[in-house]
Amino acid sequence: MSAVSKPHEIVERALGLSTADGCVVIADEHSSANLRWAGNALTTNGVTRGRTLTVVATVDGAQGTAAGVVSRSAVTAEDLEPLVRAAEAAARTAGPADDARPLIAGPETSDDFTGAPGETSPDVFDAFAPALGEAFARARAGGRDLYGFAQHELTSTYLGTSTGVRLRYDQPAGTLELNAKSHARTRSAWAGRATRDFTDVDPLALEEDLGRRLAWAARKVELPAGRYETLLPPTAVADLLIYQLWSSAARDAAEGRTVFSRPGGGTRVGDRLCELPLTLRSDPDEPGLECAPFVVAHASGDDSSVFDNGLPLSATNWIRDGRLDRLVTTRQSADLTGLPVAPAIGNLVLEGPAGQGPGRSLDEMVADTERGLLLTSLWYIREVDPASLLLTGLTRDGVYLVEHGEVVGEVNNFRFNESPVGLLSRVAEAGRTERTLPREWGDWFTRAAMPALRVPDFNMSSVSKGV
């Protein structure tokens, strides 16, 4: 093995090899551990490690600055020079970059930049695994089968630039997905959790809740498509609002291409989006949802720029007290739109009206429902119309009928058609904000805290035969 193998050494060596006018190097050291189970028994477990190196080369020319980006995995010291040269070649053959800006200047150095990368291991499941075994026994005794997986990842990111930036961040991320089925496979219920370290995940409590849902499903009720008062649990709210965040690039809005475009030109920043004074925000220091406090951009796009790598991040309100406050804005799109710089941040929190308490639990909201639907989760979400951000998708693993404050049975699944922006404008109640795992987007975005929402007329556009 080469003597140059530590992540910070790889970054420094790649920067030293660069002959471009500017260079950014990002080393991501990945470590993961997982458990999988089926039919109330563990089936597999494993650990993995890996490295991905991204080199951004920038070349100044008469027409402007061009950028070339190359990423490769399992990079060793011997692979560095070919990788750096490939990024430089890509830059020299590329046209001027629209988002070109001076690289963020140092000295900005993390105290632990030269430290060894973090690493997870099966030890992260030391308390969780025995409790999972107890959940298996309880499920078996109750005539239920549990399926699912638990995964914990730790990614150490080292970011260096030719302008003196040296930053490092360790990001833990854990997910649990648990599915309970009746022995006859006629009933199914799902629960998911996001966690940093599995110390706050109780599989016994989750199994108990899934058992309650399977009991609800013993009675079947067929309902037609239509608009129903609907209680959306935090996981479903997260899936809708994460997609809204991903669709809120300032440049797209200013160019008239999104739901955040103002008719006649400009953006809708400042417009009221919610009748309730809801706040949608991100904060790198949010307790339990901590994420990188600086920009890490492996590629440029409408809502990101490789030239912004290392830019400090701070708490940002996307919607404040019901009004659109910020759009995702790079330095380039800030110059184009006149809006403040507001890069994307790796978490998302929705909160109800300030000063009105924490909000009610989902069970309390059910108890106050005369007649409506209670969802479990959303699935297969796809965009239909970017101008209104109309989304379609399916309900999954349990839609329940609530009458006179009690769940009285399970109804058929539906296809829905809703815009999260339109939905926010019609929310009648926001419950208690709690950390949640988005089911549809959980492979890409796990750090979310959302309340349950009561929507008086959620659009179930057609009946679905899905389970």
C-alpha positions in Angstrom: 0.0 0.0 0.0 1.2 3.5 -0.8 2.5 5.6 2.1 0.1 8.3 0.9 -3.2 6.7 1.9 -4.8 8.8 4.7 -7.7 11.0 3.4 -6.1 14.3 4.2 -2.9 13.2 2.5 -4.8 12.1 -0.6 -6.4 15.6 -0.7 -3.1 17.4 -0.3 -1.4 15.2 -2.8 -4.1 15.7 -5.4 -4.0 19.5 -4.9 -0.2 19.4 -5.2 -0.5 17.5 -8.5 -2.9 20.1 -10.0 -1.6 22.4 -12.8 -5.0 24.0 -13.3 -5.8 27.6 -12.3 -8.0 26.3 -9.5 -8.7 23.0 -7.8 -11.1 21.5 -5.3 -10.7 18.0 -3.9 -13.3 16.1 -2.0 -12.5 12.8 -0.3 -15.5 10.9 1.1 -14.6 7.9 3.4 -17.6 5.6 3.7 -18.3 3.0 6.4 -21.5 1.1 6.9 -23.0 -1.8 9.0 -26.3 -3.5 8.4 -28.7 -6.1 9.7 -31.5 -7.7 7.6 -34.3 -10.0 8.7 -37.3 -11.9 7.4 -40.0 -14.0 9.0 -38.9 -13.0 12.5 -35.3 -14.1 12.0 -32.1 -12.4 11.1 -30.9 -13.3 7.6 -27.7 -11.3 6.9 -25.4 -8.8 8.4 -22.3 -7.1 7.1 -19.9 -4.2 7.1 -18.4 -2.2 4.2 -15.8 0.5 3.7 -15.0 2.6 0.7 -13.6 5.8 -0.6 -14.8 8.2 -3.3 -12.5 11.0 -4.5 -13.9 14.0 -6.5 -11.5 16.4 -8.3 -12.8 19.8 -9.6 -10.4 21.5 -11.9 -11.0 25.1 -13.1 -9.3 26.7 -16.0 -9.5 30.4 -16.8 -9.9 31.4 -20.5 -10.6 34.4 -22.7 -14.3 33.5 -22.7 -14.5 32.7 -19.0 -13.7 30.0 -16.5 -14.4 26.4 -17.2 -14.7 23.5 -14.8 -14.1 19.8 -15.1 -15.3 17.3 -12.5 -14.3 13.7 -12.2 -15.2 11.3 -9.4 -13.9 7.8 -8.8 -14.2 5.2 -6.1 -11.5 3.0 -4.4 -8.9 5.6 -5.1 -5.3 5.0 -4.0 -2.2 7.2 -4.2 -1.3 5.6 -7.6 -4.6 6.6 -9.1 -4.3 10.3 -8.1 -2.4 11.8 -11.0 -4.6 10.1 -13.7 -7.6 11.4 -11.9 -6.3 14.9 -11.6 -5.3 15.0 -15.2 -8.7 13.7 -16.3 -10.4 16.6 -14.4 -8.0 19.1 -16.0 -8.7 17.6 -19.5 -12.4 17.9 -18.9 -12.1 21.5 -17.9 -10.0 22.4 -20.9 -12.5 20.9 -23.3 -15.5 22.4 -21.6 -17.1 25.7 -22.4 -17.2 28.6 -19.9 -19.2 27.6 -16.7 -22.3 29.8 -16.1 -21.8 29.4 -12.4 -18.1 30.3 -12.3 -17.1 32.4 -9.3 -13.8 32.7 -7.4 -13.2 29.7 -5.2 -14.0 30.1 -1.5 -10.8 31.4 0.0 -9.0 30.1 3.2 -7.6 29.8 5.6 -10.6 27.8 6.8 -9.3 24.7 8.5 -11.1 22.1 10.7 -9.2 21.2 13.8 -9.5 17.5 12.9 -8.7 17.7 9.2 -5.6 15.5 9.6 -7.4 13.0 11.8 -8.3 9.5 10.8 -11.8 9.0 9.3 -14.7 7.9 11.5 -15.8 4.3 11.2 -19.0 2.5 12.2 -19.2 -1.2 13.2 -21.7 -3.8 14.3 -21.3 -2.4 17.8 -23.7 0.3 16.9 -26.5 -2.4 17.2 -25.4 -3.6 20.6 -28.6 -2.4 22.4 -30.8 -2.5 19.3 -30.2 -6.2 18.3 -31.4 -7.8 21.6 -34.5 -5.6 21.6 -35.2 -6.6 18.0 -34.9 -10.3 19.1 -37.6 -9.6 21.7 -39.8 -8.0 19.0 -39.4 -11.1 16.9 -40.7 -13.2 19.8 -43.6 -10.9 20.4 -44.6 -10.8 16.8 -44.4 -14.6 16.5 -46.7 -15.0 19.5 -49.1 -12.5 18.0 -49.3 -14.2 14.6 -47.2 -11.6 12.8 -44.1 -11.8 10.7 -41.5 -9.0 10.8 -39.3 -8.1 7.8 -36.9 -5.3 7.3 -33.4 -3.9 7.7 -31.3 -1.6 9.8 -28.4 0.3 8.4 -25.8 2.7 9.9 -23.4 4.7 7.8 -20.6 7.1 8.8 -19.2 9.3 6.1 -16.1 11.4 6.8 -15.8 14.2 4.2 -12.5 16.0 3.6 -12.6 19.1 1.5 -9.5 21.0 0.3 -9.1 23.8 -2.2 -6.2 25.4 -4.0 -7.3 28.6 -2.2 -6.4 27.3 1.3 -9.7 25.7 2.5 -9.3 22.6 4.6 -12.5 21.3 6.0 -13.7 18.0 7.4 -17.1 16.7 8.6 -18.3 13.3 9.9 -21.9 12.5 9.1 -23.6 9.6 10.9 -26.9 8.3 9.4 -29.0 5.4 10.5 -32.2 4.1 9.1 -34.6 1.4 10.3 -37.5 0.0 8.1 -39.8 -2.5 9.7 -42.7 -4.2 8.0 -45.2 -6.5 9.7 -47.4 -8.9 7.9 -50.1 -11.3 8.9 -49.3 -15.0 8.4 -51.8 -15.1 5.5 -50.1 -12.1 3.9 -53.5 -10.3 3.6 -52.5 -7.4 5.9 -49.3 -5.3 5.9 -48.0 -2.4 8.0 -44.8 -0.4 7.8 -42.8 1.9 10.2 -39.5 3.6 9.6 -37.1 5.6 11.8 -34.1 7.8 11.2 -31.3 7.9 13.8 -27.7 8.9 14.4 -26.7 6.0 16.5 -29.7 3.6 17.2 -29.7 4.4 20.9 -33.1 6.2 20.4 -34.8 3.4 18.4 -37.2 1.1 20.2 -38.1 -1.9 18.0 -40.5 -3.2 20.7 -42.6 0.0 20.6 -42.6 -0.1 16.8 -43.7 -3.8 16.8 -46.5 -2.9 19.2 -47.7 -0.1 16.9 -47.5 -2.3 13.8 -49.6 -5.0 15.6 -52.2 -2.3 16.4 -52.3 -1.4 12.7 -52.7 -5.0 11.6 -55.6 -5.3 14.0 -57.2 -2.3 12.4 -56.9 -3.9 9.0 -59.0 -6.9 10.1 -62.0 -5.0 8.8 -61.9 -4.0 5.1 -63.8 -1.0 3.8 -64.0 -0.1 0.1 -64.0 3.6 -0.7 -64.2 5.4 -4.1 -61.8 8.0 -5.3 -62.5 11.5 -4.1 -61.4 14.3 -1.8 -61.2 13.3 1.9 -60.2 14.9 5.1 -56.9 13.2 5.6 -54.3 12.9 8.3 -50.8 12.8 6.8 -48.2 11.3 9.2 -44.8 13.0 9.5 -43.1 10.5 7.1 -45.6 11.5 4.3 -45.2 15.2 5.0 -41.4 14.8 4.8 -41.6 13.1 1.4 -43.8 15.9 0.0 -41.7 18.8 1.5 -38.3 17.3 0.6 -39.5 17.3 -3.0 -40.7 20.8 -2.7 -37.2 21.9 -1.3 -35.5 20.1 -4.2 -37.8 22.1 -6.6 -37.1 25.5 -5.1 -34.0 26.6 -7.0 -34.0 30.4 -7.2 -32.7 30.5 -10.8 -35.5 28.2 -12.1 -38.1 30.4 -10.3 -36.6 33.6 -11.7 -36.8 32.1 -15.2 -40.5 31.4 -14.9 -40.2 27.6 -14.7 -41.6 26.6 -11.3 -44.4 27.0 -8.8 -42.2 29.7 -7.1 -42.2 31.9 -10.3 -44.1 35.2 -10.1 -46.5 35.8 -13.0 -45.0 38.5 -15.1 -41.4 37.9 -13.8 -39.4 37.4 -10.7 -40.0 35.0 -7.8 -42.7 34.6 -5.2 -40.4 35.3 -2.3 -42.5 37.2 0.3 -45.8 35.7 -0.8 -48.0 34.0 1.7 -48.0 30.2 1.0 -49.9 29.0 4.1 -52.9 30.2 5.9 -51.4 28.7 9.1 -48.2 30.5 10.1 -46.0 27.4 9.4 -42.2 27.6 9.3 -40.1 25.4 7.1 -36.4 25.6 7.9 -32.9 24.0 7.8 -30.1 24.4 10.3 -26.7 22.6 10.3 -26.8 22.7 14.1 -30.4 21.3 14.5 -30.2 19.0 17.6 -30.4 15.3 16.4 -30.3 16.4 12.7 -26.8 17.9 12.6 -25.3 18.0 9.1 -22.3 19.6 7.3 -22.0 23.3 8.1 -20.4 24.1 4.8 -21.2 23.4 1.1 -20.1 20.1 -0.3 -20.9 20.1 -4.0 -19.8 17.1 -6.2 -21.4 18.6 -9.3 -23.0 21.8 -10.4 -26.7 22.1 -11.1 -29.7 24.5 -10.8 -29.4 24.4 -7.0 -25.7 23.8 -6.4 -22.3 24.9 -7.7 -18.9 23.3 -7.4 -17.4 26.8 -7.1 -19.3 27.2 -3.8 -17.5 24.3 -2.1 -16.5 25.3 1.4 -19.0 28.1 1.7 -20.3 28.3 5.3 -23.9 27.4 6.0 -26.2 28.8 8.6 -29.8 28.5 9.8 -32.2 29.3 7.0 -36.0 29.8 6.9 -37.4 28.7 3.6 -40.9 29.5 4.7 -41.3 31.8 7.7 -44.7 32.2 9.5 -46.5 31.1 6.3 -44.6 33.3 3.8 -41.9 32.2 1.3 -38.7 33.6 2.8 -35.9 32.0 0.8 -35.2 29.9 -2.3 -32.2 27.7 -2.8 -29.6 30.2 -4.1 -26.0 29.7 -5.1 -23.7 32.7 -5.4 -24.4 32.7 -9.2 -28.2 32.6 -8.9 -28.0 35.2 -6.1 -26.3 37.5 -8.6 -28.9 36.7 -11.2 -32.0 37.2 -9.0 -30.9 39.7 -6.4 -31.8 37.2 -3.6 -29.6 36.4 -0.7 -27.2 33.5 -1.0 -29.0 30.5 0.6 -27.4 27.1 -0.4 -29.1 23.8 0.2 -28.6 22.3 3.7 -28.8 18.6 4.6 -31.9 18.7 6.9 -35.4 20.0 6.9 -37.8 20.9 9.7 -41.5 22.0 9.6 -42.9 23.6 12.6 -46.4 24.8 13.6 -47.3 28.3 14.8 -44.8 29.6 17.3 -46.1 30.3 20.8 -49.0 27.8 20.5 -47.4 24.8 22.2 -45.8 21.7 20.6 -49.0 20.6 18.8 -51.0 17.5 19.3 -49.8 13.9 18.7 -51.2 12.0 15.7 -53.3 9.9 18.1 -54.8 13.0 19.6 -55.6 14.3 16.1 -57.3 11.0 15.2 -59.4 11.3 18.4 -60.6 14.7 17.1 -61.6 13.5 13.7 -65.3 13.0 12.9 -64.6 11.2 9.6 -61.5 11.0 7.5 -58.5 8.9 6.4 -55.3 8.2 8.2 -52.4 7.4 6.0 -49.2 5.3 6.7 -46.9 6.4 3.9 -46.6 7.6 0.3 -44.8 5.7 -2.4 -43.6 6.1 -6.0 -43.9 9.9 -6.0 -43.4 11.5 -9.4 -43.8 15.1 -10.8 -46.7 15.8 -13.1 -46.4 19.6 -13.6 -43.4 21.7 -12.5 -45.4 24.9 -13.0 -47.7 24.0 -10.1 -45.4 21.3 -8.6 -48.3 18.8 -9.0 -47.1 15.4 -7.8 -48.7 12.0 -8.1 -48.0 8.8 -6.2 -49.5 5.9 -4.2 -50.5 5.2 -0.7 -48.9 2.1 0.8 -49.1 -0.3 3.8 -52.2 0.9 5.4 -54.9 3.6 4.7 -57.3 3.6 7.6 -60.9 5.0 8.0 -61.5 7.2 11.1 -65.0 7.7 12.3 -66.1 9.5 15.5 -62.5 9.6 16.7 -61.7 6.0 16.3 -60.0 3.9 13.5 -62.7 1.5 12.3 -60.9 -0.4 9.5 -58.6 -0.4 6.6 -59.6 1.0 3.2 -58.2 0.4 -0.2 -55.1 2.2 -1.5 -55.3 5.2 -3.7 -53.3 7.2 -6.3 -53.1 10.8 -5.2 -52.6 14.0 -7.1 -51.4 16.9 -4.9 -49.0 19.8 -5.0 -47.2 20.3 -1.7 -47.4 24.0 -2.2 -51.1 23.9 -2.7 -51.5 21.4 0.2 -49.7 23.8 2.6 -52.2 26.5 1.7 -55.1 24.3 2.8 -53.7 22.7 6.0 -56.2 22.9 8.8 -53.9 21.7 11.6 -50.3 20.9 12.2 -49.5 18.5 15.0 -46.3 17.9 17.0 -43.0 18.1 15.1 -41.0 14.9 15.5 -38.0 13.4 13.8 -39.1 11.1 11.0 -37.8 8.9 8.1 -39.1 9.9 4.6 -40.1 6.6 3.0 -39.8 7.5 -0.6 -36.6 9.6 -0.3 -34.9 7.9 2.6 -32.1 6.7 0.4 -31.1 10.3 -0.2 -32.4 12.4 2.6 -32.9 11.1 6.2 -32.6 14.2 8.4 -36.2 15.5 8.7 -38.5 16.6 11.5 -42.2 17.1 10.6 -45.6 17.3 12.2 -48.6 15.3 11.2 -50.9 17.5 9.0 -54.7 17.6 8.7 -55.8 18.4 5.2 -59.5 18.9 4.7 -59.7 17.8 1.1 -56.7 15.6 0.1 -57.2 14.5 -3.5 -57.3 10.7 -3.9 -57.6 10.7 -7.6 -58.2 7.0 -8.3 -58.3 3.7 -6.5 -55.1 1.7 -6.5 -54.7 -2.1 -6.2 -51.4 -1.8 -4.4 -50.8 -3.1 -0.9 
